[in-house]
Amino acid sequence: MTLDVFWQIIDKVKCSDDLVIGLEIMLWNLSKQELIAFNEHFRFAHYKANTWDIWGAAYLINGGCSDDGFIDFRNGLILLGKEIYNATLENADNLIHANITHDIRNEDAGFLAMDLFEEKYGFEMPTNDEPWPEYSMGENWDFDNYDENKKRLPRLTSRYW
């Protein structure tokens, strides 16, 4: 499965009333290799979204954000679709364009492909243990500091502070 096909699947389900059920329906018809590839693309997208700026955005939007909450937020960010995801990676303040009015955190999406694989085939999904390229999370800051948030995420701070 190519990255484009991965995003096509996400973009098809992003408007579903229940994202996880919509995604499960789409994934159920994939072959073993396609399901493994989907999971790898999801995991890598999740990894790339692990930045302080995106964590700061999650903190502002949700009025706080724990470690686990940020894991779930990144799952939800992916489910917003390719355009919003890529714009957010470019600049976390671009998340303003998603016009988030509800909690996008989604714990289930992070495990869905693996759980579905085990249900369909009766054994755990093999994963690629090759390390991903190292990157910097960027600079950490105090998410409770209005001035720091306004400097780094001005549009999100104006809307959600």
SVG drawing of the C-alpha trace seen along z (x, -y; Angstrom):
<svg xmlns="http://www.w3.org/2000/svg" viewBox="-23 -37 41 55">
<polyline fill="none" stroke="black" stroke-width="0.4" points="0.0,0.0 1.3,-3.4 1.2,-6.4 -1.4,-7.9 -3.7,-4.9 -3.3,-5.2 -4.4,-8.9 -7.3,-8.0 -8.6,-5.6 -8.3,-8.2 -9.9,-10.9 -12.9,-8.6 -13.7,-8.0 -12.8,-11.4 -16.4,-12.6 -18.0,-9.5 -20.3,-9.8 -18.1,-7.2 -14.6,-7.3 -13.4,-4.1 -16.3,-2.1 -15.9,-3.8 -12.2,-3.0 -12.8,0.6 -15.2,1.2 -12.5,-0.1 -9.7,1.9 -11.7,5.2 -11.4,5.7 -7.6,5.2 -5.2,8.1 -2.7,9.1 0.1,7.1 -2.2,4.1 -3.3,4.1 0.4,4.3 1.3,1.4 -1.7,-0.7 -0.5,-0.2 3.1,-1.2 1.9,-4.4 -0.3,-5.2 2.5,-4.6 4.9,-6.7 2.4,-9.6 1.9,-9.3 5.7,-9.4 6.1,-12.5 3.4,-14.4 5.3,-14.0 6.4,-17.6 6.3,-20.2 4.4,-22.6 1.6,-20.1 1.6,-19.1 1.1,-22.8 -1.7,-23.0 -3.4,-19.9 -2.9,-21.6 -4.6,-24.7 -7.5,-23.0 -8.2,-20.6 -7.5,-22.9 -4.6,-20.6 -3.0,-17.5 -1.3,-14.6 1.2,-12.2 -1.6,-9.7 -3.9,-12.5 -1.3,-13.6 -1.0,-10.0 -4.7,-10.0 -4.7,-13.6 -2.1,-12.5 -4.4,-9.6 -7.2,-12.1 -5.0,-14.5 -4.3,-11.8 -8.1,-11.1 -8.6,-14.7 -7.1,-13.8 -4.0,-14.4 -4.5,-18.1 -4.9,-19.2 -2.3,-16.7 0.4,-18.0 -0.5,-21.6 -0.2,-21.0 3.2,-19.3 4.3,-22.4 3.1,-24.8 1.0,-23.6 -0.9,-26.9 -2.4,-25.8 -4.6,-23.5 -6.8,-26.6 -8.1,-25.8 -9.6,-22.5 -12.1,-24.6 -12.0,-22.0 -15.2,-22.3 -15.0,-18.8 -12.5,-16.5 -10.6,-14.8 -8.6,-12.5 -9.1,-8.9 -7.4,-6.0 -9.0,-3.2 -7.6,-4.4 -4.0,-3.7 -4.7,0.0 -7.4,0.6 -5.3,2.1 -3.4,4.4 -6.6,5.5 -8.3,6.2 -5.4,8.1 -5.4,10.4 -9.1,10.9 -9.0,11.8 -5.8,14.0 -5.5,15.3 -2.1,14.0 -0.4,10.7 0.5,8.4 4.2,8.4 5.7,4.9 8.7,3.4 11.4,2.9 13.6,0.8 14.3,-2.6 12.7,-5.6 14.9,-8.6 15.7,-10.7 14.2,-14.2 13.9,-17.0 10.7,-17.5 11.5,-21.2 11.7,-23.4 9.7,-22.7 7.9,-25.5 5.5,-26.1 2.1,-25.4 0.5,-27.3 2.4,-30.5 0.1,-32.8 2.9,-34.8 4.8,-31.7 1.6,-30.3 0.8,-33.6 4.3,-33.8 4.4,-30.2 0.7,-29.5 -0.9,-33.0 -4.1,-32.0 -4.8,-28.9 -4.1,-30.9 -6.5,-33.7 -9.3,-31.1 -8.7,-28.6 -7.0,-30.5"/>
</svg>
